[in-house]
Amino acid sequence: QVQLVESGGGLVQPGGSLRLSCAASGSIFSIYTMGWYRQAPGKQRELVATITNGGTVNYADSMKGRFTISGDSAKNTVYLQTNSLKPEDTAVYYCYLRIVGTSYWGQGTQVTVSS
């Protein structure tokens, strides 16, 4: 059984920053991919970025520049540093883990960008 626990969301003013964290626990082994997706109201869930436990990073084109993903493979934890936030970044951010062909999702953390 795998569990994902997210933290770090909240309310931030435009131009602000947040750091999201996601810790995975349970049967974590072998090569895996962790990352973040987000879903804004009325929109489909979209990729933000992923990282493997070997350090390979992938960003959605629209997320490059303001968002930085990093990971600590020893802790099975992934981070998302979000900078220069805009109101359109308001969404529920979901942690994602894919291992041995199975995908797992966190419950999501709300990020609201508003003045």
Contacts in CASP RR format, 6 or more apart in sequence:
PFRMAT RR
TARGET T0000
AUTHOR 0000-0000-0000
METHOD contacts of the structure
MODEL  1
QVQLVESGGGLVQPGGSLRLSCAASGSIFSIYTMGWYRQAPGKQRELVAT
ITNGGTVNYADSMKGRFTISGDSAKNTVYLQTNSLKPEDTAVYYCYLRIV
GTSYWGQGTQVTVSS
1 26 0 8 1.000
1 27 0 8 1.000
2 24 0 8 1.000
2 25 0 8 1.000
2 26 0 8 1.000
2 27 0 8 1.000
2 28 0 8 1.000
2 97 0 8 1.000
2 99 0 8 1.000
2 104 0 8 1.000
3 24 0 8 1.000
3 25 0 8 1.000
3 26 0 8 1.000
4 22 0 8 1.000
4 23 0 8 1.000
4 24 0 8 1.000
4 95 0 8 1.000
4 96 0 8 1.000
4 97 0 8 1.000
4 104 0 8 1.000
4 105 0 8 1.000
4 106 0 8 1.000
4 107 0 8 1.000
5 22 0 8 1.000
5 23 0 8 1.000
5 25 0 8 1.000
5 106 0 8 1.000
6 20 0 8 1.000
6 21 0 8 1.000
6 22 0 8 1.000
6 93 0 8 1.000
6 94 0 8 1.000
6 95 0 8 1.000
6 106 0 8 1.000
6 107 0 8 1.000
6 108 0 8 1.000
6 109 0 8 1.000
7 20 0 8 1.000
7 21 0 8 1.000
7 22 0 8 1.000
7 109 0 8 1.000
8 18 0 8 1.000
8 19 0 8 1.000
8 20 0 8 1.000
8 21 0 8 1.000
8 109 0 8 1.000
9 18 0 8 1.000
9 20 0 8 1.000
9 93 0 8 1.000
9 109 0 8 1.000
9 110 0 8 1.000
9 111 0 8 1.000
10 18 0 8 1.000
10 109 0 8 1.000
10 110 0 8 1.000
10 111 0 8 1.000
10 112 0 8 1.000
11 112 0 8 1.000
11 114 0 8 1.000
12 18 0 8 1.000
12 85 0 8 1.000
12 111 0 8 1.000
12 112 0 8 1.000
12 113 0 8 1.000
13 113 0 8 1.000
13 114 0 8 1.000
13 115 0 8 1.000
14 85 0 8 1.000
14 86 0 8 1.000
14 87 0 8 1.000
14 113 0 8 1.000
14 114 0 8 1.000
14 115 0 8 1.000
15 83 0 8 1.000
15 84 0 8 1.000
15 85 0 8 1.000
15 86 0 8 1.000
15 113 0 8 1.000
16 83 0 8 1.000
16 84 0 8 1.000
16 85 0 8 1.000
16 113 0 8 1.000
17 81 0 8 1.000
17 82 0 8 1.000
17 83 0 8 1.000
17 84 0 8 1.000
17 85 0 8 1.000
18 82 0 8 1.000
18 85 0 8 1.000
18 111 0 8 1.000
19 79 0 8 1.000
19 80 0 8 1.000
19 81 0 8 1.000
19 82 0 8 1.000
20 36 0 8 1.000
20 79 0 8 1.000
20 80 0 8 1.000
20 82 0 8 1.000
20 93 0 8 1.000
20 95 0 8 1.000
20 109 0 8 1.000
20 111 0 8 1.000
21 77 0 8 1.000
21 78 0 8 1.000
21 79 0 8 1.000
22 34 0 8 1.000
22 35 0 8 1.000
22 36 0 8 1.000
22 77 0 8 1.000
22 78 0 8 1.000
22 79 0 8 1.000
22 95 0 8 1.000
22 106 0 8 1.000
23 75 0 8 1.000
23 76 0 8 1.000
23 77 0 8 1.000
24 34 0 8 1.000
24 76 0 8 1.000
24 77 0 8 1.000
24 78 0 8 1.000
24 95 0 8 1.000
24 97 0 8 1.000
24 104 0 8 1.000
25 76 0 8 1.000
28 76 0 8 1.000
28 97 0 8 1.000
28 99 0 8 1.000
29 99 0 8 1.000
30 99 0 8 1.000
30 100 0 8 1.000
31 52 0 8 1.000
31 53 0 8 1.000
31 54 0 8 1.000
31 99 0 8 1.000
32 52 0 8 1.000
32 53 0 8 1.000
32 97 0 8 1.000
32 98 0 8 1.000
32 99 0 8 1.000
32 100 0 8 1.000
33 50 0 8 1.000
33 51 0 8 1.000
33 52 0 8 1.000
33 53 0 8 1.000
33 96 0 8 1.000
33 97 0 8 1.000
33 98 0 8 1.000
33 99 0 8 1.000
34 50 0 8 1.000
34 51 0 8 1.000
34 52 0 8 1.000
34 53 0 8 1.000
34 71 0 8 1.000
34 76 0 8 1.000
34 78 0 8 1.000
34 95 0 8 1.000
34 96 0 8 1.000
34 97 0 8 1.000
34 98 0 8 1.000
35 48 0 8 1.000
35 49 0 8 1.000
35 50 0 8 1.000
35 51 0 8 1.000
35 69 0 8 1.000
35 78 0 8 1.000
35 80 0 8 1.000
35 95 0 8 1.000
35 96 0 8 1.000
35 97 0 8 1.000
36 48 0 8 1.000
36 49 0 8 1.000
36 50 0 8 1.000
36 69 0 8 1.000
36 78 0 8 1.000
36 80 0 8 1.000
36 93 0 8 1.000
36 94 0 8 1.000
36 95 0 8 1.000
36 96 0 8 1.000
37 45 0 8 1.000
37 46 0 8 1.000
37 47 0 8 1.000
37 48 0 8 1.000
37 93 0 8 1.000
37 94 0 8 1.000
37 96 0 8 1.000
38 45 0 8 1.000
38 46 0 8 1.000
38 48 0 8 1.000
38 89 0 8 1.000
38 91 0 8 1.000
38 92 0 8 1.000
38 93 0 8 1.000
38 94 0 8 1.000
38 111 0 8 1.000
39 45 0 8 1.000
39 46 0 8 1.000
39 91 0 8 1.000
39 92 0 8 1.000
39 94 0 8 1.000
40 88 0 8 1.000
40 90 0 8 1.000
40 91 0 8 1.000
41 90 0 8 1.000
41 91 0 8 1.000
43 91 0 8 1.000
45 94 0 8 1.000
46 60 0 8 1.000
47 60 0 8 1.000
47 63 0 8 1.000
48 59 0 8 1.000
48 60 0 8 1.000
48 63 0 8 1.000
48 67 0 8 1.000
48 69 0 8 1.000
48 80 0 8 1.000
48 93 0 8 1.000
49 57 0 8 1.000
49 58 0 8 1.000
49 59 0 8 1.000
49 60 0 8 1.000
49 63 0 8 1.000
49 67 0 8 1.000
49 69 0 8 1.000
49 80 0 8 1.000
50 57 0 8 1.000
50 58 0 8 1.000
50 69 0 8 1.000
50 96 0 8 1.000
51 57 0 8 1.000
51 58 0 8 1.000
51 69 0 8 1.000
51 70 0 8 1.000
51 71 0 8 1.000
51 78 0 8 1.000
53 73 0 8 1.000
53 76 0 8 1.000
54 73 0 8 1.000
55 71 0 8 1.000
55 73 0 8 1.000
57 69 0 8 1.000
59 67 0 8 1.000
59 69 0 8 1.000
66 82 0 8 1.000
66 83 0 8 1.000
66 84 0 8 1.000
66 85 0 8 1.000
67 80 0 8 1.000
67 81 0 8 1.000
67 82 0 8 1.000
67 83 0 8 1.000
68 80 0 8 1.000
68 81 0 8 1.000
68 83 0 8 1.000
69 78 0 8 1.000
69 79 0 8 1.000
69 80 0 8 1.000
69 81 0 8 1.000
70 78 0 8 1.000
70 79 0 8 1.000
70 81 0 8 1.000
71 77 0 8 1.000
71 78 0 8 1.000
71 79 0 8 1.000
72 78 0 8 1.000
72 79 0 8 1.000
78 95 0 8 1.000
80 93 0 8 1.000
82 89 0 8 1.000
82 111 0 8 1.000
85 111 0 8 1.000
85 113 0 8 1.000
86 113 0 8 1.000
87 113 0 8 1.000
87 114 0 8 1.000
88 113 0 8 1.000
89 111 0 8 1.000
89 113 0 8 1.000
90 111 0 8 1.000
90 112 0 8 1.000
90 113 0 8 1.000
90 114 0 8 1.000
91 110 0 8 1.000
91 111 0 8 1.000
92 108 0 8 1.000
92 109 0 8 1.000
92 110 0 8 1.000
92 111 0 8 1.000
93 108 0 8 1.000
93 109 0 8 1.000
93 110 0 8 1.000
93 111 0 8 1.000
94 105 0 8 1.000
94 106 0 8 1.000
94 107 0 8 1.000
94 108 0 8 1.000
95 105 0 8 1.000
95 106 0 8 1.000
95 108 0 8 1.000
96 103 0 8 1.000
96 104 0 8 1.000
96 105 0 8 1.000
96 106 0 8 1.000
97 103 0 8 1.000
97 104 0 8 1.000
97 105 0 8 1.000
98 104 0 8 1.000
END
